[in-house]
Amino acid sequence: MRRSRRLFAVIESWLIAVGVLAMVVSAGALIRPEVCVLSNESNPALAARTEDSQHSRHPSVQIRSVPRALTFSPAFKHVIEPARLGAILRNLVPRSQKQTIGIGTASHALRLWGRHADFDRVGVNSSANPSSERQFPSSELIGLLLNNNQFRLMYPESAPLLSRTEHGIAIRVAAFSAASGVPELEVDAQPHIDKVLSVAGEIGIPAAYEVLADDRSGAISDVVSDALHLVYLAQEIEFTTKALLLYLELPAQWTVRDGSVISTDDLLMRLVKHRIDARPCFGTHRCLVLAMAAQIDRGVPFLGESVRKAVAVAIRDASLMLEGSQHFDGSWGTDWTAGTATGDDEGHATELLASAVVTGHHLEWIAVAPDDLRPSALSVERAIVWLQSALSVQPPQFYLEHYGPLTHAARALVILSGSDAFDLAFQKSRK
């Protein structure tokens, strides 16, 4: 177990450092907006919307009253074992022996359990959740993330999580370490830019939902407005793009803080051009955002034709890499971008945590991707079988120590099952 914890710490540090380094190296090109910004001519739908608002200094951006809901592939439901998955989920009830829970942990828990999970209602009390530990219902986690008064109750010595700005409401992000130049792992701040906003969109929190910052009431729409103003192509944009795909009427174009005009097409093309292995969580968040864009565009076309083709090629390339790099046991590892399996399955067995994290993240976007862009059915089924088996034999402490990353793995299995996490875990106990 100690070896596993050291391994994940090394992986996590490497992941952050590589992502930051990639942004620094490319910053010189990205500072000039014209390098990545696409003209309206590349997207007729965007040009039409801009023409409608040509008398305004800022092209109109419409925020949806309810975030866009994604659909998940039902093709692999038969591979999921509900009883085994339910046992895995019961190990991931958000809990602590303290009175606090980190912002990152709360965000991950909400993605897995959704807006309405109430663990007291089903009397959670098992070897994984002893009665001496406190469980956090979804309502309390949402309050922690979106209400400064509730945040202060948990973190009275910390700076406010939410603050009013000229353009809306900002959510504090973990600071960078002066010594290492990489983000600190702070429990009282969001670990990624716009992480909280993207989670709010994923769990369906409406734009009018009340947000309390600096003792003044606002709404999720204010958080979206601030995110729009602060978008910068040289930053980590995966979570920002995900949030905007969910909350904006598409296509969208707007003016950002340096006066340049960018669009959702620009954000997606920037992700397409990114080095995959230099992105958060080994490039898997990039894959998820591109898969989301492809699914949304298949329903209501919003992408420019060149962007549509580039997104499809990027997803298909990732799928081919996964098919080529899949390990003998069915998992994917941190070497997935090589496109070929290492063949070292004996050594691979010692990297169970990293493989569970990578495999789970990949299955999340595969569940979202259009059928013709994802890996072969056999490849996906092998990954699902391995992940269920690997997670089901882990002790409760394993989940507690690696909570955030493992929620991605469990969530992937949940959405592929077509069921709800709470129902899978507590169906027999639900009142």
Secondary structure, DSSP 8 states (H G I E B T S, - for coil): -HHHHHHHHHHHHHHHHHHHHHHHHHHHHHSSGGGT---GGG-HHHHHHHHHTTTSSS----B-SS--------TTGGG--HHHHHHHHHTTS-EESSS---HHHHHHHHHHH-S---GGGGT--SSSS-TTSEE--HHHHHHHHHBHHHHHHH-TTS--SEEEETTEEEE-B--B-TTTSSB---TTSBSSTTHHHHHHHHTT--TT-EEEETTEEEEHHHHHHHHHHH--TTS--HHHHHHHHHHB-SS-EEE-TTS-EEEHHHHHHHHHHS-GGGSGGGGHHHHHHHHHHHHHHHHS--S-HHHHHHHHHHHHHHHHHHHHH--TTS---TTGGGSS----HHHHGGGHHHHHHHHHHHHHHHHHS-GGGS--HHHHHHHHHHHHHHHHTS-HHHHHHTHHHHHHHHHHHHHHHTS-HHHHHHTTT--
